[in-house]
Amino acid sequence: MQLNQLARTHGNEKAKRVGRGGKRGKTSGRGTKGQKARAGHRMRPELRDIIKKVPKNRGYAFTSHQVKPTPVNLAALETAFAAGESVNPETLLAKALVEKRGGKIPAIKILATGTLTKSLTVSGVTLSGSAKEKITAAGGSVA
């Protein structure tokens, strides 16, 4: 083998092109100058500035998933029911004192607003303490 017969296995590496003729020159693919061209560039989202201007509210904004009962006052029972009748969710729905919620009769709580002069039999609903007292004082019963 002679020196003039030697051949390379790998050819010359092309010189990296820099500047306007190359692929990674000048702005190196960033396309801009200034803050957006710098290393570690990450512009703060505009929405964050808007959020920062909204004042913080005090307290914990917890929304309960518990369904609250529908309130019915004693004054409504006084006008809708006759003496000796029974008060339960079905009769309250029939007399249009409550409406169905999601296709079902909701939980009902009787409150003591108003006066009661008739004796009524109350069952299947929750009552406030003072409403219970007024019903029993009028001669009614609570089951």
C-alpha positions, 0 to 999 in steps of 0.5 A: 500500500502506498501513501497515495492509495490511502482513503478516508473512511469518513469525509470532512465535516462541513463547517457549521454555517453561521450568520445569514446563510446558516440555519442557526445564526443571527437569531438562532430560530428565536426570530426576535430581539429583547426579552423573548430572545434571551435564555430562560425567556418566559413571558408572564401571562397577561391573565396573571396581571388581571388576576393579581388586581382582583382583591382577595376575599376573606373567608373560605369559599366552601359550597356545601353539597348538602341539599337544604330542606324547603321551608314551609311556614305555619301561616301557610298550613293555617290557610291551606289545611282544615282542622284534623287533616294530616300534613305530610310531603304528599299533601303539601305537594298536592296543596302546591305548598312545595314543588318537586325538585329534580322529579322528587319531593324535596325534604321539607322543614316546617318553621314557626312563622305565623300562628296555628289555630287548627289541630293538624297531624304532622308526619314525614317532615322536620320541624323547628322546635318552636313550630313543634311547640305551636302545633302541640299547643293548638291540639295537633300531634307530631309523628 
